[in-house]
Amino acid sequence: MAGARSEIESLLRQRHRIPVGQEDDFKVQDPAAAMEAQQGAIRTLALLLVAIASVSLLVGGISIMNVMIVSVTERTREIGIRRPLSLRRDRTRSAATPAAVKPAPALAQAPRVPTAPE
């Protein structure tokens, strides 16, 4: 590749009539260098996307964990109030099980956005 580059440069210097001591008025670029720069940019972009995805998953996991902790805390409080009111153990379990088994439909419902009257 270096031999071809020097031949191209000498041919261009000859056709542009540039004397030996003078600076070139052209630039010969190697496509391998451009490809290497492009691959470096792609690698950097991929790392950035992985970092963003990691932070996104972490924040989503923390949010879900907080929702579940609040749900369990509220149910525990409710069961704690019902226990002194002579709620038997089997009824306590039957009251708590539906909320523990089916939390997904309640979480999956998107809040309704009010629309402006037409």
Summary of the structure (lengths in Angstrom):
residues: 118
radius of gyration: 35.0
end to end distance: 70.2
largest distance: 106.2
contacts: 204
relative contact order: 0.05
helix: 74%
strand: 0%
